[in-house]
Amino acid sequence: MMSQVYCTSCGNLIRSNSNFCQYCGSAQHGSEAMAQKIQAKHPTDQTTVRSSEPIQNRPEIKCIERRRLCKRALWSFYLSYVSKTGMLLFLFIVGTFFDPLLFGSMLLAYVIFLYFIAAIVHHNFYFEVSETSFRKSHGVIHKNDVTIPFNRIQNVNITRSLSDRILGLARIDIETAGNVVTDRTNVGGASSTTAEGHLPGVTLKQGEEIHDLLLERFANIRQVPGDTSP
């Protein structure tokens, strides 16, 4: 089933691969979409205004400390692994009709093993939003650490698959300037994406908080005196 995202201009659900919202016509990708989102949050044109207020007098902007994904993300990981190995699950189930003891034991071991793998992956997935960048770390054998400075962010999307909606979860995709990746790469929990910054298991409330915070941080970077970010 085609995943969907929320249009940040009108709030309607649209297809994740749509370039423009079918309801309000707002751009959904690239610098144009980013400018529209910032304009909606900050009516003043942030790309041209330079604040004369001293940096130390500006209100502190909220950050998100290093944390793991939502606990329910473990079940999202588990279901992803089950779907990826669905043929093996099917063979075990069929085998139980011929040898219930042998294949039943193998099916039980298979279910427990996938849960164990999902738990380990979930335990080793962290993310944070600092004063200067978005960071995430994941992987068990091969550790992957990703840092995205705010001035490289082009767009932030919230996507929800059918299983995400059932579990009350959402996914964050952070598109960056200069990202030329076209092939989908695997992230934690058998999730795959082309976005450099991808969080596969947060609550919808957390997703909206991260989405708004990244836009706010980007807007703050653009109005710092002397900033020459593109």
Secondary structure, 3 states (H helix, E strand, C coil): CCCEEECCCCCCEEECCCCECCCCCCECCHHHHHHHHHHHHCCCCCCCCCCCCCHHHCCCCCCEEEEECCCCHHHHHHHHHHHHCHHHHHHHHHHCCCCHHHHHHHHHHHHHHHHHHHHHHHHCCEEEECCCEEEEEECCCCCEEEEEEHHHEEEEEEEECHHHHHHCEEEEEEEECCCCCCCCEECHHHCEECCCEEEEEEEHHHHHHHHHHHHHHHHHHHCCCCCCCC
